[in-house]
């Protein structure tokens, strides 16, 4: 394709020499955060931030727009809620189970969709996610419209109780930080470089001997797995798994978060997730206006603000450094 | 009267009729999507919202201005089509040189705005819209009772679909359109205003969606959510039929409506997933869809 790709590679340095400063800043934010902001809100934002970062592996670094990522978030959320509530598993096992389910689902859907590209890929992933939605609507274990309610948070490794919001927050923050650093490492690994090569010019990557389809599939499964991790944790944080997480609107929301924060940047999706989640919090009593505002942000981002918040910031930063 | 597998003929024909009705809407909507996709190379995510707006324009014409069904059938597609022209002219046309995914994202955002606005104004419960007096009542066919309005919807949508197909495949204007799809630069060089053609094509596709909306208004209620409920299924129909194929989208639209209806008779639990299952199978065997060309 001769057209400009969705992501902007100049936003993030390609070689692995990114400074550790942003990560230290992130750690500080995570530590200071709960003394300034309500922890449950922070946990919600972190779950969505992880979800958006997982999604960004696909859109930002592989160039594939999946419009069905809610399937992984939702299925993992149901699975971990079911494991914790019905099977009585400890939280870490419940989360691991939910994540594995998302991984398996990602492998199946990935194998069916990865050969298509561009708009076709978006459309087909959307349809598969809708299939998952109807499955969740009708299956017995999901509780239909009610969802799975009052999921116990349990005790980590059977030792540390996660009942209090503070304890839960520390757990969520640690998992988020580890996953975030991991995503960063993967993106800057040789594997990540191949993904980028595939995104920029698939035919050329193939001619250089890389099996593009396998790399894309691996990225898809990785992205689904991490989305599943976010969903599994979310179920325990809110002690609830519901249909909201499987709807196609959720798939759209994660696209919005990533787009607003900056496609193809490391920190962008997390920033976007924070902005969108807090916006929804403040606009909650305005009812359907939330949809209108979300739609308007979408339109503005696409028309005039395609680099996103972090992408724009680092663009001007780099410009200043050079000039 | 007869029975198959313990199912009475009334139930069978009743569901077949519902299937045909749904199929008529699938066909009209996926036809509009196919026309737009062929010309602009984008999946029009706003399509469902515009179908909803089409129905609402008919409702508002009746309740605010006292304009009835038959006029709404003409006015609503024109008004909504004009909205489509504005969208293309001022937004989509600016994204033409970028990745086509941006077009998809823009139309998704617009769909959210429209749905949000109508939900804010009209709530999410449906508003009733009566079928016109000429089409109330029904005909007894001996094996089943056929409401006149439904017979009208099926036959009218067939005429519209086949008319569109004929116009695109067998008229001079249609040949310009197909030529511009293949090679816009060359067609432009022959002195045809391709840019305007793209805008009008989008408007036409939107008009089709609005027409489907007006037809749907007396059957389903007029509801702000009606667009987002149907659009995902229509996307699956488009994937099965093969993107961009005109005749393919019409045939698959009707066929899948019927398949859905039949599933409702024989295995009701699967009726909402059957289209997606068919989609998965088709993708495994023919990744480009039943009627699609390989890209």
Boltz contact constraints between the chains, C-beta under 6 A:
constraints:
  - contact:
      token1: [A, 3]
      token2: [B, 98]
      max_distance: 6.0
  - contact:
      token1: [A, 3]
      token2: [B, 99]
      max_distance: 6.0
  - contact:
      token1: [A, 4]
      token2: [B, 98]
      max_distance: 6.0
  - contact:
      token1: [A, 5]
      token2: [B, 99]
      max_distance: 6.0
  - contact:
      token1: [A, 6]
      token2: [B, 99]
      max_distance: 6.0
  - contact:
      token1: [A, 6]
      token2: [B, 101]
      max_distance: 6.0
  - contact:
      token1: [A, 65]
      token2: [B, 101]
      max_distance: 6.0
  - contact:
      token1: [A, 112]
      token2: [B, 283]
      max_distance: 6.0
  - contact:
      token1: [A, 115]
      token2: [B, 287]
      max_distance: 6.0
  - contact:
      token1: [A, 119]
      token2: [B, 43]
      max_distance: 6.0
  - contact:
      token1: [A, 119]
      token2: [B, 100]
      max_distance: 6.0
  - contact:
      token1: [A, 123]
      token2: [B, 43]
      max_distance: 6.0
  - contact:
      token1: [A, 123]
      token2: [B, 235]
      max_distance: 6.0
  - contact:
      token1: [A, 123]
      token2: [B, 239]
      max_distance: 6.0
  - contact:
      token1: [A, 124]
      token2: [B, 239]
      max_distance: 6.0
  - contact:
      token1: [A, 127]
      token2: [B, 235]
      max_distance: 6.0
  - contact:
      token1: [A, 127]
      token2: [B, 236]
      max_distance: 6.0
  - contact:
      token1: [A, 127]
      token2: [B, 239]
      max_distance: 6.0
  - contact:
      token1: [A, 127]
      token2: [B, 276]
      max_distance: 6.0
  - contact:
      token1: [A, 127]
      token2: [B, 279]
      max_distance: 6.0
  - contact:
      token1: [A, 130]
      token2: [B, 232]
      max_distance: 6.0
  - contact:
      token1: [A, 131]
      token2: [B, 273]
      max_distance: 6.0
  - contact:
      token1: [A, 131]
      token2: [B, 276]
      max_distance: 6.0
  - contact:
      token1: [A, 134]
      token2: [B, 272]
      max_distance: 6.0
  - contact:
      token1: [A, 134]
      token2: [B, 273]
      max_distance: 6.0
  - contact:
      token1: [A, 252]
      token2: [B, 108]
      max_distance: 6.0
  - contact:
      token1: [A, 288]
      token2: [B, 116]
      max_distance: 6.0
  - contact:
      token1: [A, 288]
      token2: [B, 119]
      max_distance: 6.0
  - contact:
      token1: [A, 288]
      token2: [B, 120]
      max_distance: 6.0
  - contact:
      token1: [A, 291]
      token2: [B, 112]
      max_distance: 6.0
  - contact:
      token1: [A, 291]
      token2: [B, 115]
      max_distance: 6.0
  - contact:
      token1: [A, 291]
      token2: [B, 116]
      max_distance: 6.0
  - contact:
      token1: [A, 292]
      token2: [B, 113]
      max_distance: 6.0
  - contact:
      token1: [A, 292]
      token2: [B, 116]
      max_distance: 6.0
  - contact:
      token1: [A, 292]
      token2: [B, 117]
      max_distance: 6.0
  - contact:
      token1: [A, 294]
      token2: [B, 112]
      max_distance: 6.0
  - contact:
      token1: [A, 295]
      token2: [B, 109]
      max_distance: 6.0
  - contact:
      token1: [A, 295]
      token2: [B, 112]
      max_distance: 6.0
  - contact:
      token1: [A, 295]
      token2: [B, 113]
      max_distance: 6.0
  - contact:
      token1: [A, 298]
      token2: [B, 109]
      max_distance: 6.0
  - contact:
      token1: [A, 299]
      token2: [B, 109]
      max_distance: 6.0
  - contact:
      token1: [A, 302]
      token2: [B, 102]
      max_distance: 6.0
  - contact:
      token1: [A, 302]
      token2: [B, 105]
      max_distance: 6.0
  - contact:
      token1: [A, 302]
      token2: [B, 106]
      max_distance: 6.0
